[in-house]
Amino acid sequence: MGQADLPLASGEKHARALERAGLVILPRRGRGKHFLLQRPGARPIISIPDHREVKRSLLAKQLKLARISESEYATYFR
């Protein structure tokens, strides 16, 4: 599975999939335009924009930071 196989979807849908993968969605501050996620008690914070469609290249970079493989992510994305 490669970057081209990642799904095109909204930021909210990707944030929910990452939540199923064990990350926690942090509360938004003010009028935030991103979903901030992190593993409990760990860094780095993953940032997913709240767009109607998130680019595959950005999603791939965030998955790498979260140490989630693209094939593993496919099991959490519904």
WOKARA-V676459 format. One record per backbone hydrogen bond with DSSP energy under -1.0 kcal/mol. CO is the residue of the C=O (numbers start at 1). NH is the residue of the N-H. If there is no record, write none. Layout:
# WOKARA-V676459
<<CO NH> <CO NH>>
This chain:
# WOKARA-V676459
<<2 5> <3 6> <9 54> <10 14> <11 15> <12 16> <13 17> <14 18> <15 19> <16 20> <17 21> <18 23> <19 22> <24 38> <33 50> <35 48> <36 26> <37 46> <38 24> <39 42> <46 37> <48 35> <49 51> <51 11> <55 59> <56 60> <57 61> <58 62> <59 63> <60 64> <61 65> <62 66> <63 68> <69 73> <70 74> <73 77>>
